[in-house]
């Protein structure tokens, strides 16, 4: 188990390498659509040092597609669904790949799914189901979601099935639009999923992005948010539950480049079983032009058994002093003995008390999921995880 020191919690080591070498500004992070512009990572690089490279099914090393992922869209009224080739001018506008796997996915997908949400209207939830290529197979994909100006919409992206899958997902949120996204990773035990989420927010747009990661052997998600106009508001929420042998990695990046924008990041995870490993890297960059920014990020991890490890690294880089506020916090620990004692003292058996503590730990995230059916499904999944460990 990795425990964050007081210095790390307050950002005093935010820009230092694991090996002690200084890390360059997040503003200088290399991006490219060309996969050959990236060297094949070996695992020692800063952005790969936590990832089990040998378990990535060679997604980082040019693995050819040997199958296809099935994408099915249950669209709400007024929502349009299209397929598009890589040359479509709509694709790639939300962000540029920031690592070799994302660039490989961009270079390798055969057709993209484009979902357009109508403006000046509130629509029912749209569900996008992505099913992996199958055990032992590799596939790449691309999904583009565009919320027109003043749209108000909810999109659920449900990942399931087997195999190795890498993709880029774009969210273009028009001026004054309100887009809520719930991305569920409910993969089979063998699955490997590496995904980059690129969100581009217009003036006075709001974006609520919730990631739920439960299944898969290795899952690595990189949500990136950029602002194109003042008044943008982004809320990034995450809930993950790692079992024995699972590696679940989340790397958020909020790039504040416009004035008077807001961001809030809250990720919570629980771990149980030998070799369970979670990683959360939270990067926030406030550029010189981003006056009036308000931002905060929080990561908390609850370790339920011995043999599990959580790594948590919040990073905050500020290039202007003219901001409303900025901060971050990180904590990793076991059950709170005082909470357990309090519940047991009131006649609640220890096993039930432990379940209540875990439910309370995740309650903040679950409460904010806008789709009742998804929330109920996740509550049942968390209950099943607790039954498996006997908590």
N, C-alpha and C positions, 0 to 999 in steps of 0.2 A: 504494500500500500504506500503510495506517495503522499506525503503530508506537506502542504504548502507552508512555507515559513512566513513569519511576520513581514519580512522584507519583501517577499514575493507577493504577498497579499496587497501590499501598498505600492507595488509597481517599481520598487527600487532595483529589481533585477530584470525588468521587462525587456531590455535590449541586450541581453547577453546570451551567448551560445551555450549549449551544454558543454562544449569543449573549452569555453572561456573566450573564444574570439568574438568580437563585436558583430552585431547584426545590423545591416543597413536599414535605413528608413523603410517603412512599409510602403511609402510613396514610390520607392524605386523597385518594387517587386516586378519581376519580368513577366510579361504576358505576350502571347502570340497565338495565331490560328495555325501556325506551321509546326507540326509535330517535330520536324527535324531541327527546329530552332532550340529544342530542349535536349540536354544530355540525358541519357538513360540514368535514372537515379539509382544509387547503390544502397541508400538507407542512411548515409551519414549526413546528408543535406538537412538543413534546418527544418524544411517543410515535410521531410520524410522520416525524421529520426525516430518517431514513435511507431511508425507503420511497419507491420510484419511483411516485408517485401516478398518473401518466398511464398506467401499465401495469397498473392494478388493475381494468380492465374496469368501472369505475364501481361496484364493490362498496361503496365508501365514500360513494357519492352516490345511493343509492336505486335502483340498477339493478333492474329487474323480472326475475323468473324467466322464462326463455324455454325452459327444459328441466328435466329432473329427473335427479338422480344415482341410480344403481342401487345399492342396499345389499343384499348377500347375506351371510348368516351361516351358517357351517358350525359348528354348535354341538356341543360335547362332551356326553356323557351327563349328564343331570340339569340342564343349562342350559336356561332358558326364553327364548324370543324372542317379543316382542310388538311391535305398532305402537300408538302413542298419539298423541292430539291434544294441542295446546298446553295445554289446560286440565287435563291430567292432573296430579294433585297430586305425582307423583314427579318431574316435570320442573322444572328450575331450582333444585333444592335444593343442588347442589354449588357453585354460584357464580353471580354476576350479571355480565352482560357489562360489560367495562371499556373498550370503544371502540365507535365507531359501526358498524363492520362486524359485530362480534359481536352488537350489538343488532339490526342489520338481519337477520342470519341468524335470530335468535330470532323476529323479527316475521314472517319470510317463509317458514319451513318449513311444509309442509302436514301432514306426520306424522313422528313421531319413532320411531326404533328403540330398543326397550328390551331389554337383555340382562341377565338375572338369574342370578348364579352362586350355587349352593347352599352353605349353611353347613355346617360340620363335615365337609367333604369336600374331597379333592384331586381336581381334574378334569383331563382332558387339555386341551391348548390349544384354544381357540375362535378361529376365524379370521373376521374381518369384512372383506369386500372392498367398497370403495367405488369405483365407476366414474363418472367425470365425465360431464356432460350432453352432451358432444360439442363439436367445434370451433365457436367463435363463439357458443355458448350459455352461459347463466347459470343456476345452480341454488343452492339453499340447503338445509341439512340440519341434523339434530340427532340425536345418539347418546347414549344413557344406559346406562352399565354399572354395575351394582350388585353388589358382592361382599358377600354376607350375612356376619354375624358368624362368625368362625373359618373362613371359606372359604379355600381355597388354590388359586389359579387363574392361568392364563396366557391373555392375550388378544392376538392379533395383528390390527392394523388396517392393511389394505393398500390404499393409494390408487393409482389408475391411471386412464388415459384422458385425454381432452381437455376443454377448456372452462374456464369460470370457476366456482369453487365456494367458498362460505363456509359455515362451520358452527361449532357448539359441540359439544364432546364432554364429557360428565360422567362422572366416576369417583367413586362413593360406596363407600368402603371401610369396612365395618363393624368393630366392636370385635374385636380379635384376628385380623382377616383379613389375608391376605397376597396382594396382587394384583400381578402382573407384566404390564406392557403394552409391546408393541413396535409403534410406529407408523411405517410405512414410506411415504415420499412418493416414488413411482416414476412420476410423471406424464409425459405426453407433452411434447414441447418447447414447445407453445403454452399449456400449462395455467397458470392463476392460482389459487392456493389460499391463503385466509386462514382460519385456524382458531384457536379458543381452546379449550384443554383445562383443565377445572376439576376438581381433585381435592380431595375432602373426606375426611379421615382420622379414624377413630374412635380410641378409647382402645386403646393398644398395637397399633395397626394398622401394617402396613408396605406401602409402595407403591414399586415399581420401575418407572420410566417411561423407556423408551428411544426416542428419535426418530432415524430414519435418513432423511436428505433427500438425494436424488440427482437427481430429475427436476423438470420444470416450468420455466416462464419466470420467474415470481415466486412464491415460497412464503414466507409469513409465519406463524409459529406462536407462540402465547403460552400456555405451560403455567403454570398457577397452582395452588399447593398451600396448603390451609388445614388446621388441626388443630382438632378438637372435644374432644379429651381428652388427657391426659398419656400419654407413652410412644410417641407416633407416630414413625414412621421413614420418611423419603422419600429415595429416590435417583433423581436425574434425570440421565440420560446422553444424549449426543447425538453423532451422526456426520454430517457433511455434506461433499459434494464438489461444488464449483461449477465449471462450464465457462464458456466465453466467453459473455458477455451475460447469464448467469443472475444473479438476485438471490435469495439465500437468507437469511432473517432469522429469528432465534430470540430470544424475549424471555421468560426465565423469571422467576417471582416466587414466592418462598417466604415465606409469612406465618406467622411463629411467634407464636401467641397463647395457647398452652397450655404448661404447664411440662414439663420433662424430655423434650423432643422433639428429634429429630435430623434433619438434612438434609445431603445431599452432592450437589453438582452438578458434573459433568464433561462438557464439550462440546469436541469436537475437529473441526477442519475443514481441508480442503485446497482450494486454488484454482488454476485454470489457465486461461489464455486471456484475450484482450483483453476488458475490461469485466466480468469475473467479479467479483461483489461479495458478500461475506458480512457479516452483522451478528449479533453476539451481545450482548444486554443481560441482565445477571444481577442481579436485585434480591432482596435478602434483608432482611426487616424482623423484628426481634426486639422484640416489644412488652413493656411493663412487666411484664405478668403471666407472661411466658414465662421464668421462672427455670429454670436448669439446662439451657438450650439448648446444643446442640453443632451447629455448621454450618460448612461450607466450600464454596467454589465455585471452579472452575478452568475457564479457556478457553484453548485453544492453537490456533493457526492456522499452517499450513504453506503458503507461497506458492511454487508450482512454476514460474511463468513471469512475465515482465514483463506489465504492464497489468492485473493483478489487485489487488483491494483488500479488506482485512479490517478491519472496525471491531469493537472489543471494549471493552465498558464494564461492569465489575463495580461494583455498588453495595451497600454494607452499612450498614444503619441500626440502631442499638442503643439501646433505651430503658431497659435495666436492666444493671447491672454484675454481677448474680448469674447468670453463665452459665459453662458448662464450657469453651467456646472458640468462636471465630469468626474466619474469615479468608477472603481471596480472592486469586486470582492470575490474571494474564492475560499471554500472550506471543504475538507474531506475528513470524515470520521465515522465512528461506529454508532450503534444505538445510543441514545441519550439515556444513561442509567437513571437519571432523575425522572424522566418521563415514564420509563418502565415502572419504577418504584411507585410513582404517583398512581398509575393505573392499577397496579397489583394491590396497592393499599386499599383500593376501593372494590376489591373482590373480583377483579378481572384476571383470569388465568394468564400466565406469561405468554403462551402462544398467541392468544387473542390480542394481548397488549402489543406484541411486536407487530402484528398485522395493522393495528390501529395507528401505530407510529408511522409505518410505511405509507399507509393511505393518506395520512395527514401530510406527510412529506411531499407527495405528488399532487395533493388536492389543488394547490394554487395553479398548476398547469392545466390539469383536467378541467377545472372550472371555466377556463377561458376557451375551450374548444367549442366552436359555434354550432357544430352539427351533433345533435343528441345521439343519433345512432352510432357515430364514431366514438363519442365519449363513453357510451355504455360498453361498446366492444373493447375499448382499451381498459376500462375498469375491470372487465372480466379477465382480460389477458394478464393484468397485474396480479389479480387474485390467483390465477393459475400459477404464476411464477412463485408466489409466496407459498402455495401449497407444495410446490416441488422441493423447496428448501426446508419446509416444515416450520416456517415462521408464523 
